Amino acid sequence: MSVYALPHPALRIAAATTELVQGILALYPQARIVPRTTPLADEDISVDVRLPLRLDEIYAAREQIHALVLPLQDHYDVLILASAVPLEPCPDSSASLAL
């Protein structure tokens, strides 16, 4: 595990969040990235990525976002949950598509 040389945990979290948001918006400029209202206790960064996509496209986006998350977690030594969810609730699915 490679920890980026930032002296305070808050700085690592801020840097990882910035890179995560930039990466998501580069892939999905239409994304709305919002903090999760009930993050798990061990998460440093917890966001919903709301996308105006069909459910099958949400699954593909989920994989791409996961690919962004893994190196950031290792580089900054933080735990990230970024959930790809439909912008509008899907009538065929009430479950969250968390990573």
Summary of the structure (lengths in Angstrom):
residues: 99
radius of gyration: 13.7
end to end distance: 20.7
largest distance: 46.4
contacts: 264
relative contact order: 0.22
helix: 41%
strand: 18%
